[in-house]
Amino acid sequence: MVNDEGRHLVAVLVAGGIVLTFAYSLFVAGMPLLWLNLVSVLLVFYLLWRFVRAHERIADALEQRE
């Protein structure tokens, strides 16, 4: 498992990346919808990953009960 410092670092890096991509899409590319598209795709992958992890935890819990 990742410790709390590692999770905090990942959260800071992700937040920084989001801010940088938003600034790029507004000021350099001039297309805010480009950023919305990128964030939407990343959100779908994140939710899919959470869904898979939840099913893995449920399967592990059921195996331990047996």
PyMOL commands that place a pseudoatom at each C-alpha (Angstrom):
pseudoatom trace, name=CA, resn=MET, resi=1, chain=A, elem=C, hetatm=0, pos=[0.000, 0.000, 0.000]
pseudoatom trace, name=CA, resn=VAL, resi=2, chain=A, elem=C, hetatm=0, pos=[1.053, 3.570, -0.568]
pseudoatom trace, name=CA, resn=ASN, resi=3, chain=A, elem=C, hetatm=0, pos=[1.728, 5.648, 2.519]
pseudoatom trace, name=CA, resn=ASP, resi=4, chain=A, elem=C, hetatm=0, pos=[0.050, 8.994, 3.249]
pseudoatom trace, name=CA, resn=GLU, resi=5, chain=A, elem=C, hetatm=0, pos=[3.016, 11.020, 1.982]
pseudoatom trace, name=CA, resn=GLY, resi=6, chain=A, elem=C, hetatm=0, pos=[2.901, 9.208, -1.346]
pseudoatom trace, name=CA, resn=ARG, resi=7, chain=A, elem=C, hetatm=0, pos=[-0.824, 9.797, -1.708]
pseudoatom trace, name=CA, resn=HIS, resi=8, chain=A, elem=C, hetatm=0, pos=[-0.395, 13.473, -0.874]
pseudoatom trace, name=CA, resn=LEU, resi=9, chain=A, elem=C, hetatm=0, pos=[2.362, 13.804, -3.466]
pseudoatom trace, name=CA, resn=VAL, resi=10, chain=A, elem=C, hetatm=0, pos=[0.211, 12.134, -6.114]
pseudoatom trace, name=CA, resn=ALA, resi=11, chain=A, elem=C, hetatm=0, pos=[-2.724, 14.420, -5.262]
pseudoatom trace, name=CA, resn=VAL, resi=12, chain=A, elem=C, hetatm=0, pos=[-0.521, 17.519, -5.534]
pseudoatom trace, name=CA, resn=LEU, resi=13, chain=A, elem=C, hetatm=0, pos=[0.925, 16.361, -8.860]
pseudoatom trace, name=CA, resn=VAL, resi=14, chain=A, elem=C, hetatm=0, pos=[-2.515, 15.593, -10.294]
pseudoatom trace, name=CA, resn=ALA, resi=15, chain=A, elem=C, hetatm=0, pos=[-3.882, 18.957, -9.132]
pseudoatom trace, name=CA, resn=GLY, resi=16, chain=A, elem=C, hetatm=0, pos=[-0.883, 20.728, -10.659]
pseudoatom trace, name=CA, resn=GLY, resi=17, chain=A, elem=C, hetatm=0, pos=[-1.366, 18.868, -13.913]
pseudoatom trace, name=CA, resn=ILE, resi=18, chain=A, elem=C, hetatm=0, pos=[-5.033, 19.832, -14.019]
pseudoatom trace, name=CA, resn=VAL, resi=19, chain=A, elem=C, hetatm=0, pos=[-4.217, 23.499, -13.455]
pseudoatom trace, name=CA, resn=LEU, resi=20, chain=A, elem=C, hetatm=0, pos=[-1.490, 23.438, -16.119]
pseudoatom trace, name=CA, resn=THR, resi=21, chain=A, elem=C, hetatm=0, pos=[-3.694, 21.765, -18.728]
pseudoatom trace, name=CA, resn=PHE, resi=22, chain=A, elem=C, hetatm=0, pos=[-6.519, 24.195, -17.988]
pseudoatom trace, name=CA, resn=ALA, resi=23, chain=A, elem=C, hetatm=0, pos=[-4.181, 27.174, -18.352]
pseudoatom trace, name=CA, resn=TYR, resi=24, chain=A, elem=C, hetatm=0, pos=[-2.804, 25.733, -21.603]
pseudoatom trace, name=CA, resn=SER, resi=25, chain=A, elem=C, hetatm=0, pos=[-6.264, 25.164, -23.059]
pseudoatom trace, name=CA, resn=LEU, resi=26, chain=A, elem=C, hetatm=0, pos=[-7.366, 28.707, -22.214]
pseudoatom trace, name=CA, resn=PHE, resi=27, chain=A, elem=C, hetatm=0, pos=[-4.291, 30.792, -22.983]
pseudoatom trace, name=CA, resn=VAL, resi=28, chain=A, elem=C, hetatm=0, pos=[-2.319, 28.870, -25.612]
pseudoatom trace, name=CA, resn=ALA, resi=29, chain=A, elem=C, hetatm=0, pos=[-4.879, 26.817, -27.519]
pseudoatom trace, name=CA, resn=GLY, resi=30, chain=A, elem=C, hetatm=0, pos=[-7.818, 29.147, -26.857]
pseudoatom trace, name=CA, resn=MET, resi=31, chain=A, elem=C, hetatm=0, pos=[-10.187, 26.193, -26.580]
pseudoatom trace, name=CA, resn=PRO, resi=32, chain=A, elem=C, hetatm=0, pos=[-11.671, 25.571, -23.125]
pseudoatom trace, name=CA, resn=LEU, resi=33, chain=A, elem=C, hetatm=0, pos=[-13.701, 22.635, -24.468]
pseudoatom trace, name=CA, resn=LEU, resi=34, chain=A, elem=C, hetatm=0, pos=[-10.438, 20.842, -25.232]
pseudoatom trace, name=CA, resn=TRP, resi=35, chain=A, elem=C, hetatm=0, pos=[-9.733, 20.808, -21.499]
pseudoatom trace, name=CA, resn=LEU, resi=36, chain=A, elem=C, hetatm=0, pos=[-13.257, 19.629, -20.713]
pseudoatom trace, name=CA, resn=ASN, resi=37, chain=A, elem=C, hetatm=0, pos=[-12.816, 16.754, -23.161]
pseudoatom trace, name=CA, resn=LEU, resi=38, chain=A, elem=C, hetatm=0, pos=[-9.535, 15.715, -21.563]
pseudoatom trace, name=CA, resn=VAL, resi=39, chain=A, elem=C, hetatm=0, pos=[-10.924, 15.881, -18.041]
pseudoatom trace, name=CA, resn=SER, resi=40, chain=A, elem=C, hetatm=0, pos=[-14.026, 13.922, -19.056]
pseudoatom trace, name=CA, resn=VAL, resi=41, chain=A, elem=C, hetatm=0, pos=[-11.926, 11.097, -20.486]
pseudoatom trace, name=CA, resn=LEU, resi=42, chain=A, elem=C, hetatm=0, pos=[-9.725, 10.999, -17.388]
pseudoatom trace, name=CA, resn=LEU, resi=43, chain=A, elem=C, hetatm=0, pos=[-12.790, 10.993, -15.139]
pseudoatom trace, name=CA, resn=VAL, resi=44, chain=A, elem=C, hetatm=0, pos=[-14.264, 8.010, -16.992]
pseudoatom trace, name=CA, resn=PHE, resi=45, chain=A, elem=C, hetatm=0, pos=[-11.021, 6.054, -16.600]
pseudoatom trace, name=CA, resn=TYR, resi=46, chain=A, elem=C, hetatm=0, pos=[-10.824, 6.977, -12.905]
pseudoatom trace, name=CA, resn=LEU, resi=47, chain=A, elem=C, hetatm=0, pos=[-14.397, 5.833, -12.262]
pseudoatom trace, name=CA, resn=LEU, resi=48, chain=A, elem=C, hetatm=0, pos=[-13.764, 2.602, -14.166]
pseudoatom trace, name=CA, resn=TRP, resi=49, chain=A, elem=C, hetatm=0, pos=[-10.655, 1.969, -12.056]
pseudoatom trace, name=CA, resn=ARG, resi=50, chain=A, elem=C, hetatm=0, pos=[-12.628, 2.604, -8.836]
pseudoatom trace, name=CA, resn=PHE, resi=51, chain=A, elem=C, hetatm=0, pos=[-15.343, 0.214, -10.050]
pseudoatom trace, name=CA, resn=VAL, resi=52, chain=A, elem=C, hetatm=0, pos=[-12.811, -2.551, -10.702]
pseudoatom trace, name=CA, resn=ARG, resi=53, chain=A, elem=C, hetatm=0, pos=[-11.107, -1.992, -7.321]
pseudoatom trace, name=CA, resn=ALA, resi=54, chain=A, elem=C, hetatm=0, pos=[-14.467, -2.169, -5.535]
pseudoatom trace, name=CA, resn=HIS, resi=55, chain=A, elem=C, hetatm=0, pos=[-15.244, -5.491, -7.188]
pseudoatom trace, name=CA, resn=GLU, resi=56, chain=A, elem=C, hetatm=0, pos=[-11.819, -6.827, -6.227]
pseudoatom trace, name=CA, resn=ARG, resi=57, chain=A, elem=C, hetatm=0, pos=[-12.417, -5.861, -2.590]
pseudoatom trace, name=CA, resn=ILE, resi=58, chain=A, elem=C, hetatm=0, pos=[-15.835, -7.514, -2.612]
pseudoatom trace, name=CA, resn=ALA, resi=59, chain=A, elem=C, hetatm=0, pos=[-14.354, -10.695, -4.095]
pseudoatom trace, name=CA, resn=ASP, resi=60, chain=A, elem=C, hetatm=0, pos=[-11.560, -10.715, -1.492]
pseudoatom trace, name=CA, resn=ALA, resi=61, chain=A, elem=C, hetatm=0, pos=[-14.058, -10.271, 1.333]
pseudoatom trace, name=CA, resn=LEU, resi=62, chain=A, elem=C, hetatm=0, pos=[-16.204, -13.124, 0.045]
pseudoatom trace, name=CA, resn=GLU, resi=63, chain=A, elem=C, hetatm=0, pos=[-13.169, -15.405, -0.268]
pseudoatom trace, name=CA, resn=GLN, resi=64, chain=A, elem=C, hetatm=0, pos=[-12.126, -14.672, 3.312]
pseudoatom trace, name=CA, resn=ARG, resi=65, chain=A, elem=C, hetatm=0, pos=[-15.588, -15.603, 4.618]
pseudoatom trace, name=CA, resn=GLU, resi=66, chain=A, elem=C, hetatm=0, pos=[-15.320, -19.105, 3.169]
for i in range(1, 66): cmd.bond("trace and resi %d" % i, "trace and resi %d" % (i + 1))
show_as sticks, trace
zoom trace
